[in-house]
Amino acid sequence: MIIFIEYPPCSTCKKAKQFLKDHNVDFITRHIVEETPKKEELRTWIAASGLPIKRFFNTSGQLYREFQLKDRLETMLEDEKLALLSENGMLIKRPLLIYGTKVLVGFKETEYKTLFKVA
């Protein structure tokens, strides 16, 4: 089962979703704000992605600036970061694509093509 976590008005999410549809990829969607990922889901996905937790933050978002996370993130404990992400869906970089043990953050067409083995 492929889970596509999105914020529907987001243009990047729309592009990624269209890519999946164009390549006949079956997936289920989750609204990142209405069904914000839980702390343990995020912990699992971050580990599976091989990426640092910072890559899961929407660094261009309004909440990121409001919370002054640019200055605070480096000194926060991982549990604090996970709590922030799990309590505020708009802090999470989107879209998230969960495909078995593979996790993609954001939308890079080349990553999607590689994952789904399309030209």
C-alpha positions as a Markdown table, in Angstrom:
| # | Residue | x | y | z |
|---|---|---|---|---|
| 1 | Met | 0.0 | 0.0 | 0.0 |
| 2 | Ile | 1.3 | 3.4 | -1.0 |
| 3 | Ile | 0.5 | 6.3 | 1.3 |
| 4 | Phe | 0.6 | 9.8 | -0.2 |
| 5 | Ile | 0.5 | 12.5 | 2.5 |
| 6 | Glu | -0.4 | 15.9 | 1.1 |
| 7 | Tyr | -1.7 | 19.3 | 1.7 |
| 8 | Pro | -4.2 | 19.5 | -1.2 |
| 9 | Pro | -3.7 | 23.2 | -2.0 |
| 10 | Cys | 0.1 | 22.7 | -2.2 |
| 11 | Ser | 1.3 | 23.0 | -5.8 |
| 12 | Thr | 4.2 | 20.5 | -5.3 |
| 13 | Cys | 1.7 | 18.0 | -3.9 |
| 14 | Lys | -0.5 | 18.5 | -6.9 |
| 15 | Lys | 2.4 | 17.8 | -9.2 |
| 16 | Ala | 3.4 | 14.7 | -7.3 |
| 17 | Lys | -0.1 | 13.4 | -7.2 |
| 18 | Gln | -0.5 | 14.0 | -11.0 |
| 19 | Phe | 2.7 | 12.0 | -11.6 |
| 20 | Leu | 1.3 | 9.1 | -9.6 |
| 21 | Lys | -2.0 | 9.2 | -11.6 |
| 22 | Asp | -0.2 | 9.6 | -14.9 |
| 23 | His | 1.8 | 6.4 | -14.2 |
| 24 | Asn | -1.1 | 4.4 | -12.9 |
| 25 | Val | 0.2 | 4.1 | -9.4 |
| 26 | Asp | -2.4 | 3.1 | -6.8 |
| 27 | Phe | -2.2 | 5.1 | -3.6 |
| 28 | Ile | -4.3 | 6.3 | -0.7 |
| 29 | Thr | -4.1 | 9.9 | 0.4 |
| 30 | Arg | -3.9 | 11.5 | 3.8 |
| 31 | His | -4.4 | 15.2 | 4.5 |
| 32 | Ile | -1.3 | 16.3 | 6.4 |
| 33 | Val | -3.3 | 18.7 | 8.7 |
| 34 | Glu | -6.5 | 16.6 | 9.2 |
| 35 | Glu | -4.6 | 13.4 | 9.7 |
| 36 | Thr | -1.2 | 14.6 | 10.9 |
| 37 | Pro | 1.3 | 11.8 | 11.2 |
| 38 | Lys | 1.8 | 10.5 | 14.7 |
| 39 | Lys | 5.2 | 10.7 | 16.5 |
| 40 | Glu | 5.9 | 7.0 | 16.1 |
| 41 | Glu | 5.0 | 7.0 | 12.4 |
| 42 | Leu | 7.4 | 9.9 | 11.9 |
| 43 | Arg | 10.1 | 8.2 | 13.8 |
| 44 | Thr | 9.7 | 5.1 | 11.6 |
| 45 | Trp | 9.6 | 7.0 | 8.4 |
| 46 | Ile | 12.6 | 9.2 | 9.3 |
| 47 | Ala | 14.7 | 6.1 | 10.0 |
| 48 | Ala | 13.5 | 4.4 | 6.8 |
| 49 | Ser | 14.3 | 7.5 | 4.7 |
| 50 | Gly | 17.9 | 7.7 | 5.8 |
| 51 | Leu | 17.5 | 11.4 | 6.0 |
| 52 | Pro | 18.2 | 13.7 | 8.9 |
| 53 | Ile | 15.1 | 14.8 | 10.8 |
| 54 | Lys | 15.7 | 18.4 | 9.6 |
| 55 | Arg | 14.7 | 17.3 | 6.1 |
| 56 | Phe | 11.2 | 16.6 | 7.3 |
| 57 | Phe | 10.6 | 20.2 | 8.3 |
| 58 | Asn | 8.9 | 22.6 | 5.9 |
| 59 | Thr | 11.6 | 25.2 | 6.2 |
| 60 | Ser | 9.8 | 27.6 | 3.9 |
| 61 | Gly | 6.6 | 27.5 | 5.8 |
| 62 | Gln | 5.1 | 30.3 | 7.9 |
| 63 | Leu | 5.0 | 28.2 | 11.1 |
| 64 | Tyr | 8.7 | 27.3 | 10.7 |
| 65 | Arg | 9.4 | 31.1 | 10.8 |
| 66 | Glu | 6.9 | 31.8 | 13.5 |
| 67 | Phe | 8.4 | 29.2 | 15.8 |
| 68 | Gln | 11.9 | 30.5 | 14.9 |
| 69 | Leu | 13.0 | 27.0 | 14.2 |
| 70 | Lys | 16.0 | 28.0 | 12.1 |
| 71 | Asp | 17.7 | 29.1 | 15.3 |
| 72 | Arg | 16.2 | 26.5 | 17.6 |
| 73 | Leu | 16.3 | 23.2 | 15.7 |
| 74 | Glu | 19.9 | 22.4 | 16.2 |
| 75 | Thr | 19.7 | 22.5 | 20.0 |
| 76 | Met | 16.4 | 20.6 | 20.3 |
| 77 | Leu | 16.3 | 16.9 | 21.2 |
| 78 | Glu | 14.9 | 14.5 | 18.6 |
| 79 | Asp | 11.8 | 13.8 | 20.7 |
| 80 | Glu | 11.1 | 17.6 | 20.8 |
| 81 | Lys | 11.4 | 17.8 | 17.0 |
| 82 | Leu | 9.1 | 14.8 | 16.6 |
| 83 | Ala | 6.6 | 16.3 | 19.0 |
| 84 | Leu | 6.5 | 19.5 | 17.0 |
| 85 | Leu | 6.0 | 17.7 | 13.7 |
| 86 | Ser | 3.3 | 15.4 | 15.0 |
| 87 | Glu | 1.4 | 18.4 | 16.6 |
| 88 | Asn | 1.6 | 20.7 | 13.5 |
| 89 | Gly | 1.1 | 19.1 | 10.1 |
| 90 | Met | 2.0 | 22.4 | 8.4 |
| 91 | Leu | 5.6 | 22.0 | 9.8 |
| 92 | Ile | 6.1 | 18.8 | 7.8 |
| 93 | Lys | 7.7 | 19.0 | 4.4 |
| 94 | Arg | 5.3 | 17.7 | 1.8 |
| 95 | Pro | 4.3 | 15.6 | 0.1 |
| 96 | Leu | 5.4 | 12.5 | 1.9 |
| 97 | Leu | 5.3 | 9.2 | 0.0 |
| 98 | Ile | 5.4 | 6.0 | 2.0 |
| 99 | Tyr | 5.9 | 2.9 | -0.1 |
| 100 | Gly | 6.8 | -0.1 | 2.0 |
| 101 | Thr | 10.2 | 0.7 | 3.5 |
| 102 | Lys | 10.8 | 3.6 | 1.1 |
| 103 | Val | 10.0 | 7.1 | 2.1 |
| 104 | Leu | 10.3 | 10.1 | -0.2 |
| 105 | Val | 10.1 | 13.7 | 1.2 |
| 106 | Gly | 9.0 | 16.5 | -1.1 |
| 107 | Phe | 8.7 | 15.8 | -4.9 |
| 108 | Lys | 11.6 | 15.2 | -7.1 |
| 109 | Glu | 10.4 | 13.6 | -10.3 |
| 110 | Thr | 13.7 | 11.7 | -10.7 |
| 111 | Glu | 13.2 | 10.0 | -7.3 |
| 112 | Tyr | 9.6 | 9.1 | -8.2 |
| 113 | Lys | 10.7 | 7.7 | -11.6 |
| 114 | Thr | 13.4 | 5.6 | -9.9 |
| 115 | Leu | 11.1 | 4.3 | -7.2 |
| 116 | Phe | 8.4 | 3.3 | -9.7 |
| 117 | Lys | 10.8 | 2.2 | -12.4 |
| 118 | Val | 9.4 | 4.5 | -15.1 |
| 119 | Ala | 11.2 | 6.4 | -17.9 |
